[in-house]
Each structure stands twice: as structure tokens, then as C-alpha cells.
Amino acid sequence: MSVLRIIILKNALQKPKPSPHCTVITFEELKNWIVRGVFLKHLFCYQEVKLLTYRLEVLSKPFLTALLIRLLSRRVCCFEDEQGRYQSITIPFLVKLFWHLIRDLVQKFISIHCIHREIEQLSGEYFTRASISKVLDLPATPVYLRTDLWFGIRSGGSVGHIAGVLNHLDEFTGKPVFLSTDIIPTVRKDIETHIVLPDNSGWDFKELPGFFYNQTLEKAARKLLGHKKISFIYQRYSVNNYAGVKLAQFYNVPFVLEYNGSEIWINRHWGKPLKHESLSELIEFLNLKAADVVVVVSQPMKDELVARGIDADKILVNPNGVDPERYSPGVDGSAVRRRYNLAGQTVIGFIGTFGRWHGAEVLAEAFGRLLREFPVYRRQVRLLMIGDGPAMPRVIDIVKKFNITDACILTGLIPQEEGPAHLAACDILASPHVPNPDGTPFFGSPTKLFEYMAMGKGIVASDLEQIGEVLKHNHTAWLVKPGDVGALMLGLKTLLDDKQLRDRLGRNARHEVVNRYTWREHTRRIINWLNKHCD
């Protein structure tokens, strides 16, 4: 039976099921056809080809994508997004996209030059205006900027962090306004939220939309904020964005920068170096210099900034946190256990976006060795890995290598709201983070760490920088050497064999997190620090 239709997923949340007449692949798989030299076999093979994406306005490389889709279809061919919008890929549409590409190519060099000059000008103005006092009016309106050009993110540490701060700001300030490129589902519904999308320029070039978004956001923010009295600007730093600097300058209010790591470093070591790296570095440094307060989640991050010349006195080290009412021992995980047939099993859990620093593949390897060396666990223990991301293909390979597919449940991405119930379905929670590849100190503050603690479960975790500072071995967790598969395996075995131990560790961890690491406390520290520096 021949396949008549093909659906290609590109940054899509929905996952349609294939059928005898319809196949479903990812855009990465389509690119792999080209790499393997089999794309030609698929030319004009399908009666209907549809590319499903999150939002049409922010589809990356639209001309190349449309051309590839067109070449697969002999009849119907379209883009469709999850808002229900539809765009046929016709010859006139391809011509239009091509001219947009040429327009952006011409504008690219001019725009980069102009932005470079603007950054130099803003940097100069910072030094001349640094002594000008800014008025902090806490009962006025704080403005939170989320400027990441990531769309359809429904779970993960960033989602928890954004909601954690936003949902508690008005306990210490006026009611905040949230300006974002996308919806964050766990932000309180009563918080004034405006989605400010990038315009349609630059999407054929990887970094251009980020540069162009500064002007889009600044213009939209001034219009949306109108005559509101602004308390301060709070921005979650994102690559190539300096809108927070300009808005704080325009309103003459303090600028708080939440800095979760250098995007230049992250792209160098966990991705591909930025094409305009020198300009991106200037923008990053401008943000850090112009901020009245810089909030970082760990001491290594502060040390890095001080070494770069940022004033140590304005840097607040503020570990991540948790909502202890949402994540608690009282959450019912029975429905999740039924869904995955976990009745009677001892469940080891992991939740995350499977980043390169999360150590998901180390956990999979440790679990495989555990079942191989101690076969008695084969029928008694299951590994529940919640989430998806870059390390998932490697995890799948390891699971197959050890022939433990029946003992591992890979859930894929789940909504943030379902995280607590999935963790409640577990008996032991693993945080197997690994050191940075270049030998620099691990600078993270994993939100999963605090979520695990709040659940009151036994934790096995890497003894790595802040993780080993927040957790105490044999008191709030069982700590193991980072990246050591054997040590992690034995740590898991220790908690599997001793329920009283894991219960004690869980109780102590819950007590610690409730007293020290809630999002309310995290937000309070930010406002106190801001008050201190704006007296």
C-alpha cells in the first residue's frame, strides 16, 4: 500500500499519528534524507505534503523550507500552524519568499553595521549616565521582559523560573506587566500579559530576527505601557537583545538583568558558534554593565562576571526555587503509574529537557548496568524518563544496547502542569548532571533539584558545584561523583535497597527546600537587593 500523504513536523507541539496512507516525519529527518542522498527518491512522490509548525510568523528559513516541501509534492502542498492558519505553497508564494530573502540579505550588512554603532553609542551613554540617580517606586508597575525567540516551550527550567518570579512579584511591588514572545502557561492568569511577536524580517538567516526584535519590542513596549508609572525593568537575558537597556533608559528606572549564563559560551560549547559573535558579545557586555542589579543563580556565574569586569557589589547570587504547594508529597501520582503500568514497581525518575549538561545518558547507562549486574531488579524496578531534547537519541541507543526497552519509559515532552504528578509516581529521583566540557565550573542551578526536594522523595544526585552545596550527603540526598556511571549505579542501588533511607532523605530535603528555596523567597531576595542598590 503506497503512502499518499506526508506530514513534516518543524517546531510543532502536536504529533499527528501516522496511518497506512500517511507518514509523519520531523524536519530533521527530512534534512537527513538530503545528507544521505535519498531525497531525490522522494521528488514529487506524494499527493499531499503538509508542514506543521507552531506559528507561521516565526518559521525559520521559510524559503528553503517551502522549496523542499514543494519538491516533494505532485499536487497539494502547504504550511499549517497550530493556530489553524494555512498557507498554500504555490509558485507566486515561492517567488514572494525568494524576494524576502534577497531583501533581508541586502539589509543584513546595513543592519548589522547600524546595530554595532548603536551598541557603541549606548555603551558610551552608560558611562556618562551611570551617576544619574534612578528612582525606584516599588508600588508602581514592574515590567518583565521575556525576549527569547523560542516558541512553544511548555515545560523546563526556564518556564518554572519565569513563572516563579512573575507570580510572586506583586507580593513586594505593584502588579507586573509581562511582555513576552510567547505564552508561558504557568504564569498567573490575572497578570497583564502581552505577546509581542517579531516581524517577518530576517527569518532566512539564523541570528537576524534576534537583532531586529530589539526595535520591534521597544516600539511595542512604549505603546503598550502607555502612561503607566514604571517601577523597574526586569529582563531575562537572551542572546542579541538589549531592549531592556533602552527601555530602562527611556523611563529612567532601574534595570534588573537575570543572567543565566553566557549565550556566547553556550553556543560555542553546546551548539555552533554564533555568526556575529563579536557583536553578540558586545551586546551581552552592555547588558551586564548597564544593569543596576544582575541576578545569577550560582557562585561560579558570579565569579565569571567579576573576572569579566562586572561590579561584584551589584551581583546577587540567587539559586533557583520551587512552588512547594504545587510540588509536594501530597500530589497524587497514581494515574501516572496506571498509565505506564507501574503497579508494584519501584520507580527511578528523571525529568528534564535532556540538555548536554543534564547527564540523561549517564543515567540510562547506569540503569542498564544496574539491571545487567543485578538481574533481580529486572522485574522490580523501572526507569521513568520524563521529557525530551538533544540527548534523547543517545539515551535511546543506550536503552537498546542494554536491551532494557521493557524496563524504561520515555514519556516525551509533557506540559509543565503535569510535572508534579509524574514525579509523584516515582520512588527515587535522579539528578545526574555532568561537568562542563571545557573544565570550567558547573554554573547551573537546576530547577529539577528543588522540585525533587519539594516532592519529599529520595534523591541520588551528582556532587557538582551548587548541587553539592544545596544537598548534603546522607542527609538530604545520596551524592555521587559527577559523570561516573558506576558511582551512580551504586547510588541508585543504595536507595533501592533501603526504603527507610530514601524516606528519611526525602523528609529532610522537603524541610530544607520549604525553609530556604521557594520562589517567593527567591523573589523577595531580588527586591531586597534592588532596594539596597537604589537607596
C-alpha positions in Angstrom: 0.0 0.0 0.0 1.6 3.3 -1.1 1.9 6.3 1.1 -0.1 9.2 -0.4 0.4 11.9 2.3 3.3 13.1 4.4 3.3 15.4 7.4 6.5 17.1 8.3 6.9 18.5 11.9 9.0 21.6 12.4 9.0 23.1 15.9 5.5 21.6 16.3 3.9 20.7 19.6 1.3 18.4 18.0 2.3 15.0 17.0 -0.2 13.5 14.5 -0.3 9.8 14.3 0.8 8.1 11.0 -1.6 5.9 9.1 -1.3 3.4 6.3 -1.7 6.2 3.8 0.1 8.9 5.7 3.6 9.1 7.2 4.8 11.6 9.8 8.5 12.7 10.0 10.4 15.6 11.6 12.2 18.3 9.7 15.4 16.9 11.0 14.6 13.5 9.3 13.9 15.4 6.1 17.3 17.1 6.3 18.8 13.6 6.9 17.3 12.5 3.6 19.4 15.1 1.9 22.6 14.2 3.9 22.1 10.5 3.0 21.4 11.3 -0.7 18.0 9.8 -0.7 16.0 13.0 -1.1 15.8 12.6 -4.9 13.9 9.3 -4.4 11.1 11.3 -2.8 10.8 14.0 -5.5 7.1 14.6 -6.4 6.2 11.2 -4.7 3.3 12.4 -2.6 -0.1 13.6 -3.5 -0.2 15.9 -0.4 2.6 17.3 1.7 2.0 19.4 4.8 4.5 21.1 7.1 3.1 21.5 10.6 4.7 24.2 12.7 3.9 26.2 15.9 3.5 29.6 14.3 3.8 30.6 10.7 5.2 34.1 11.5 8.3 32.6 13.2 9.1 29.7 10.8 12.8 29.6 10.3 14.3 29.5 6.8 10.9 29.9 5.1 12.2 30.0 1.5 14.3 26.9 1.7 11.7 25.1 3.7 8.9 25.9 1.3 11.1 24.9 -1.7 11.9 21.5 -0.2 8.2 20.9 0.6 7.2 21.9 -2.9 9.6 19.4 -4.4 8.1 16.5 -2.5 4.5 17.1 -3.7 2.9 16.5 -7.1 -0.4 18.1 -6.0 -1.4 19.7 -2.7 1.4 21.4 -0.7 1.1 23.7 2.3 2.2 25.1 5.6 -0.1 24.9 8.6 0.4 26.1 12.1 -1.2 25.2 15.5 -3.3 28.3 15.5 -5.2 26.8 12.5 -3.7 29.1 9.8 -2.9 27.6 6.4 -0.6 28.7 3.5 -0.6 27.0 0.2 2.9 26.7 -1.3 2.4 28.0 -4.9 4.9 29.4 -7.4 3.8 33.0 -6.6 4.3 32.3 -2.9 7.8 30.9 -3.5 8.7 34.0 -5.6 7.5 36.2 -2.7 9.6 34.3 -0.2 12.6 34.5 -2.5 12.4 38.3 -2.8 12.1 38.5 1.0 15.3 36.5 1.2 17.1 38.9 -1.2 15.7 41.9 0.7 17.0 40.6 4.0 20.3 39.7 2.5 20.8 43.2 1.3 19.6 44.7 4.7 21.7 42.3 6.7 25.0 44.1 6.3 23.5 47.5 6.7 21.5 46.5 9.8 24.5 44.8 11.5 26.6 47.9 10.9 23.9 50.2 12.4 23.3 47.9 15.4 27.1 47.9 16.0 27.1 51.7 16.1 24.1 51.8 18.3 25.7 49.5 20.9 28.8 51.6 20.9 26.7 54.7 21.4 24.7 53.1 24.2 27.9 51.9 25.9 29.2 55.4 25.8 25.9 56.8 27.2 26.0 54.2 30.0 29.3 55.6 31.3 28.1 59.3 31.1 24.7 58.4 32.7 26.0 56.0 35.4 26.0 58.7 38.1 22.4 59.8 37.3 20.1 58.6 40.1 17.2 56.4 39.2 14.0 56.5 41.2 12.7 53.1 42.4 9.0 53.3 43.1 8.1 49.8 44.3 4.3 50.3 44.3 4.5 51.3 40.6 4.4 48.7 37.8 7.4 46.4 37.2 7.9 45.3 33.6 9.1 41.7 33.0 10.7 41.1 29.5 10.9 37.6 28.1 12.8 38.0 24.8 13.9 34.5 23.9 13.0 33.6 20.3 12.0 30.1 21.5 8.4 29.2 20.8 6.0 26.5 22.0 8.1 25.9 25.2 5.6 24.4 27.6 8.0 22.8 30.2 11.5 23.0 31.6 13.6 25.1 33.9 13.0 28.4 32.1 9.2 28.0 32.3 9.4 27.4 36.0 11.8 30.3 36.6 9.8 32.8 34.7 6.5 31.9 36.4 8.3 31.6 39.8 9.4 35.2 39.7 6.4 36.7 38.0 3.8 35.0 40.2 5.3 36.5 43.3 6.4 40.0 42.3 3.3 41.7 43.4 3.7 40.5 46.9 6.6 43.0 47.1 5.8 45.5 44.3 2.9 46.8 42.2 1.2 44.4 39.7 3.6 43.5 37.0 3.2 43.7 33.2 4.6 40.7 31.3 5.9 41.3 27.7 6.8 38.0 26.0 7.4 36.4 22.7 5.1 33.5 23.7 2.7 32.3 26.3 4.2 30.8 29.5 1.4 28.5 30.7 2.1 28.6 34.4 2.1 32.4 34.7 -0.9 33.6 36.7 -3.9 34.4 34.5 -4.5 37.7 36.3 -1.1 39.1 35.4 -1.3 41.6 32.5 0.4 39.7 29.6 1.2 40.9 26.1 2.6 38.7 23.3 4.9 40.8 21.2 6.0 38.7 18.1 9.0 39.5 15.9 8.1 40.9 12.5 8.6 38.8 9.4 12.1 40.1 8.6 15.3 38.1 8.7 13.9 34.6 9.2 16.0 33.1 6.4 19.1 34.0 8.4 19.6 32.4 11.8 20.6 35.4 14.0 18.9 38.3 12.2 15.5 38.0 13.9 17.1 38.4 17.3 18.8 41.7 16.2 15.7 43.0 14.5 13.5 42.2 17.5 15.0 45.0 19.6 13.3 47.7 17.7 10.1 45.7 17.4 9.9 45.2 21.2 11.0 48.7 22.2 8.3 50.3 20.0 5.6 47.9 21.1 6.5 48.3 24.8 6.2 52.1 24.8 2.8 51.8 23.1 1.5 49.0 25.5 2.8 50.6 28.6 1.3 54.0 27.7 1.3 56.3 30.7 1.8 53.7 33.3 4.2 54.6 36.1 7.1 52.1 35.8 8.9 50.7 38.8 11.8 48.9 37.1 12.6 46.8 34.1 13.3 43.1 34.7 14.7 41.2 31.7 15.6 37.5 31.4 18.8 37.9 29.3 18.6 36.5 25.8 21.2 36.5 23.0 21.4 39.7 20.9 18.7 41.5 22.9 19.3 44.9 24.5 15.7 46.2 24.6 15.7 46.2 28.4 18.7 48.6 28.5 16.9 51.1 26.2 13.5 50.9 28.0 15.1 51.4 31.4 17.0 54.4 30.0 13.8 55.8 28.4 11.8 55.6 31.6 14.8 56.4 33.8 14.1 53.4 36.1 16.4 50.7 37.4 17.3 47.8 35.2 17.4 44.3 36.6 19.1 41.6 34.4 18.5 38.0 35.1 21.6 36.3 33.7 21.5 32.5 33.4 24.9 32.1 31.6 26.7 33.5 28.6 24.9 32.7 25.3 28.3 33.0 23.6 29.8 30.3 25.8 26.7 28.1 25.4 26.7 28.3 21.6 30.4 27.6 21.5 30.3 24.5 23.7 26.8 23.2 23.4 25.9 24.2 19.8 27.5 26.2 17.0 29.5 29.4 17.4 27.4 32.5 16.6 28.0 34.0 13.2 28.1 37.5 14.6 29.9 36.5 17.8 31.8 39.7 18.4 28.6 41.8 18.2 26.7 39.4 20.3 29.5 39.7 22.9 29.3 43.5 22.9 25.5 43.3 23.5 25.9 40.8 26.3 28.5 43.0 28.0 26.4 46.1 27.5 23.5 44.4 29.4 25.8 43.4 32.2 27.4 46.8 32.5 24.1 48.8 32.2 22.2 46.7 34.7 21.7 48.1 38.2 21.3 44.6 39.5 22.4 41.4 37.9 20.7 38.2 39.3 22.7 35.0 38.8 21.8 31.5 40.1 25.2 30.4 41.2 28.6 31.5 42.7 30.6 30.2 39.6 28.4 32.5 37.4 29.2 35.5 39.7 32.9 34.6 39.6 32.8 34.6 35.8 31.2 38.0 35.7 33.6 39.6 38.2 36.5 38.2 36.1 35.0 40.0 33.1 34.9 43.3 35.0 31.4 43.5 36.3 31.0 45.1 39.7 30.7 42.4 42.3 28.5 44.5 44.6 25.6 44.6 42.2 25.5 40.8 41.5 23.0 38.8 43.5 23.6 35.1 43.8 20.1 33.7 44.0 19.6 29.9 43.5 16.5 28.7 41.7 13.5 27.6 43.7 10.2 25.8 43.7 6.5 26.3 44.5 6.2 23.9 47.5 2.4 23.8 47.2 2.4 22.6 43.6 5.3 20.2 44.2 4.6 18.3 47.4 4.4 14.8 48.9 0.6 15.2 48.8 0.5 15.1 45.0 -1.2 12.0 43.6 0.8 10.0 41.1 -1.5 7.0 40.9 -2.9 8.0 37.5 0.6 8.2 36.0 1.5 4.9 37.5 -1.6 3.3 35.9 -0.8 5.0 32.5 2.6 3.4 32.4 1.8 0.1 34.1 4.0 0.8 37.1 1.9 -1.1 39.7 4.2 -3.0 42.1 7.3 -1.4 40.7 10.0 0.7 42.4 10.4 3.7 40.0 13.5 5.8 39.4 12.5 9.1 37.9 14.2 11.8 35.9 12.7 15.0 34.4 14.3 17.5 32.1 14.9 18.8 28.6 17.7 16.3 28.0 20.3 19.0 27.6 24.0 18.2 27.3 24.6 19.1 31.0 21.7 17.0 32.4 23.5 13.7 32.2 20.5 11.7 31.0 22.7 9.4 29.0 24.8 8.7 32.2 21.6 7.7 34.0 20.5 5.4 31.1 23.9 3.8 31.2 23.9 3.4 35.0 20.4 1.9 34.9 21.4 -0.6 32.1 24.4 -1.7 34.1 22.3 -2.0 37.3 19.9 -4.4 35.6 22.7 -6.4 34.0 24.8 -6.8 37.2 21.8 -7.3 39.5 19.2 -9.2 37.4 16.9 -9.4 40.4 15.9 -5.8 39.7 14.7 -6.7 36.2 11.1 -7.4 37.3 11.1 -5.0 40.2 12.5 -1.6 39.0 11.5 0.8 36.2 13.2 3.9 34.9 10.8 6.8 34.1 12.5 9.5 32.0 10.2 12.5 31.6 10.9 15.0 28.8 12.8 15.2 25.6 15.7 17.0 24.0 19.1 16.8 22.4 20.4 13.8 24.4 17.3 11.7 23.7 18.8 9.9 20.6 21.8 8.8 22.7 19.5 7.7 25.5 17.5 5.5 23.1 20.7 4.0 21.8 21.8 3.1 25.3 18.5 1.5 26.2 18.6 -0.6 23.0 22.3 -1.6 23.7 21.3 -3.0 27.2 18.1 -4.5 25.8 16.0 -2.8 28.5 13.3 -1.2 26.5 10.7 -3.0 28.6 12.1 -1.5 31.8 12.4 2.1 30.6 9.5 4.5 29.9 10.4 7.5 27.8 7.4 9.8 28.1 8.5 12.6 25.7 7.6 16.2 26.5 4.8 16.8 28.9 3.1 20.1 30.0 4.7 21.8 33.0 1.5 21.4 34.9 1.8 17.6 34.7 5.3 17.5 36.1 4.3 17.1 39.8 2.1 14.1 39.1 4.9 12.4 37.1 7.4 13.0 39.9 4.8 11.7 42.4 4.7 8.4 40.5 8.4 7.9 41.3 10.1 6.4 44.4 13.6 7.7 43.7 14.6 10.8 41.8 17.9 11.2 39.9 19.8 14.4 39.1 22.9 13.0 37.2 24.3 16.4 36.0 27.8 16.3 34.4 30.7 18.8 34.4 31.2 21.4 31.7 33.2 20.0 28.7 35.9 22.7 28.9 36.7 22.1 32.6 35.1 25.4 33.8 33.0 25.2 37.0 29.4 24.0 36.5 27.3 27.2 36.7 23.8 25.8 36.8 21.1 25.8 39.4 18.8 23.0 38.2 15.2 23.7 38.9 14.6 19.9 39.0 16.8 19.8 42.1 14.4 22.0 44.1 11.3 20.2 42.6 12.7 16.9 43.6 13.4 18.2 47.2 9.8 19.5 47.5 8.4 16.2 46.5 9.9 14.5 49.6 11.4 11.7 47.6 14.8 10.0 48.0 17.3 11.8 45.7 20.5 10.5 44.0 22.5 13.4 42.6 25.8 14.5 41.3 28.1 16.2 43.9 28.6 19.1 41.5 29.1 22.7 42.5 25.8 24.2 43.7 24.0 20.8 43.7 26.5 19.5 46.3 26.1 22.7 48.3 22.3 22.7 48.4 22.2 18.9 49.1 24.0 17.2 52.0 25.2 13.7 51.5 23.2 11.2 53.6 21.1 14.0 55.0 19.0 15.4 52.1 20.3 13.2 49.3 22.8 10.5 48.2 25.6 12.3 46.4 27.8 10.6 43.8 30.8 11.5 41.6 29.6 13.5 38.6 29.7 11.6 35.3 30.7 8.4 37.0 28.3 5.6 35.7 29.5 3.1 38.3 29.1 5.5 41.2 25.6 6.5 40.0 24.6 2.8 39.6 25.7 2.1 43.2 23.9 5.2 44.5 20.7 4.1 42.9 21.2 0.6 44.3 21.7 2.0 47.8 18.3 3.8 47.7 16.6 0.8 46.0 17.7 -1.4 48.9 16.8 0.9 51.7 13.3 2.4 51.8 13.8 3.9 55.3 16.9 5.7 54.0 15.1 7.2 51.0 12.1 8.2 53.2 14.5 10.0 55.6 16.4 11.8 52.9 13.1 12.9 51.3 11.7 14.3 54.6 14.9 16.2 55.2 15.0 17.6 51.7 11.4 18.8 51.8 12.1 20.6 55.1 15.2 22.3 53.7 13.6 23.5 50.4 10.4 24.8 52.1 12.5 26.9 54.5 15.1 28.2 52.1 14.4 27.7 48.4 10.8 28.8 47.5 10.1 31.1 44.5 8.6 33.5 47.0 11.9 33.7 48.9 13.8 33.9 45.6 11.7 36.9 44.5 12.0 38.6 47.9 15.8 38.5 47.7 15.7 40.2 44.3 13.5 43.1 45.6 15.6 43.5 48.7 18.8 43.6 46.7 17.2 46.1 44.3 16.1 48.3 47.2 19.6 48.2 48.7 21.2 49.3 45.4 18.7 52.1 44.6 18.7 53.8 48.0 
